[in-house]
């Protein structure tokens, strides 16, 4: 299995949900872990810019760290977002991607941060 491609695909899916304002779907996709819809909406609204689809090259530059987890494989992923007003933004996301033997891979949206 190519974990790099899996991580890119999962990150791209999260970002596209943010772009499309599919917050309920995003909360379901991330199993409601860590960030509820209200916090996602607040973070984007408070930042005050419009999230747009980034260039595909962004997914080749993700900040990915494999977490030392004896129970399951896990990665911490950070990615900047892109906005209509700024291009590459200092607003970004932090994800956890976990290998779950029963369900494949889980994604958790840990935080929306200003880098």
C-alpha positions in Angstrom: 0.0 0.0 0.0 1.2 3.5 -0.9 0.7 5.5 2.3 1.9 8.7 0.7 -0.9 8.6 -1.8 -3.5 7.6 0.8 -2.5 10.6 3.0 -2.7 13.0 0.0 -6.1 11.7 -1.0 -7.6 11.9 2.5 -6.2 15.4 3.0 -7.5 16.5 -0.4 -10.9 15.2 0.5 -11.0 17.2 3.7 -9.9 20.4 2.0 -12.5 19.9 -0.8 -15.2 19.6 1.8 -14.1 22.9 3.4 -14.0 24.5 -0.1 -17.6 23.3 -0.8 -18.8 24.2 2.7 -19.8 20.6 3.3 -19.4 20.9 7.0 -21.9 18.3 8.0 -20.3 15.8 5.7 -16.9 16.7 7.0 -18.0 16.1 10.6 -19.3 12.7 9.5 -16.1 11.9 7.6 -14.0 12.8 10.6 -16.4 11.0 13.0 -17.0 14.2 14.9 -13.6 13.9 16.6 -12.0 17.0 18.0 -13.7 19.7 15.9 -17.5 20.0 15.7 -19.2 21.9 12.9 -19.7 25.0 15.0 -15.9 25.4 15.5 -15.1 24.8 11.9 -17.7 27.4 10.8 -16.4 29.8 13.4 -12.7 29.4 12.5 -13.4 30.1 8.8 -15.8 32.9 9.5 -13.4 34.5 12.0 -10.5 34.3 9.5 -12.7 36.2 7.0 -11.5 34.8 3.7 -13.0 32.4 1.2 -11.4 28.9 1.1 -10.6 27.8 -2.5 -9.2 24.6 -4.1 -5.4 24.7 -3.9 -3.1 23.7 -6.7 -2.4 20.0 -6.8 1.3 20.6 -6.0 0.2 21.5 -2.4 -0.4 17.8 -1.7 3.2 17.0 -2.6 4.4 19.4 0.2 2.3 18.2 3.1 3.9 18.3 6.5 3.5 14.6 7.5 4.9 13.0 10.6 4.4 9.3 11.5 3.3 9.1 15.1 4.9 6.5 17.4 1.8 4.6 18.2 2.2 0.9 19.3 -1.5 0.1 18.7 -2.0 1.3 15.1 -0.2 3.3 12.4 -0.9 7.0 12.7 0.2 10.1 10.9 -0.1 13.8 11.9 -0.6 16.0 8.8 -0.5 19.8 8.5 -1.5 21.6 5.3 -2.1 25.3 4.5 -5.4 26.3 3.0 -5.7 28.6 0.0 -8.1 31.6 -0.1 -9.4 33.7 -2.9 -8.1 36.8 -1.2 -4.6 35.5 -0.4 -3.7 32.5 -2.5 -1.6 30.4 -0.1 -3.0 31.3 3.3 -1.5 31.2 6.8 -4.7 29.5 7.8 -4.3 25.7 7.8 -5.5 22.4 9.0 -4.1 19.7 11.2 -5.3 16.1 10.7 -4.7 12.7 12.2 -4.9 9.8 9.9 -5.1 6.4 11.6 -5.0 2.9 10.3 -8.0 1.1 11.7 -7.9 -2.7 11.2 -11.7 -2.9 11.2 -12.5 0.1 9.0 -9.5 0.9 6.9 -8.3 4.4 7.6 -9.9 7.1 9.8 -9.4 10.8 9.5 -9.7 13.3 12.4 -9.7 17.0 11.9 -7.6 18.1 14.9 -7.5 21.8 14.4 -7.7 24.8 12.1 -4.8 27.1 12.9 -3.0 30.2 11.8 0.6 29.2 11.0 
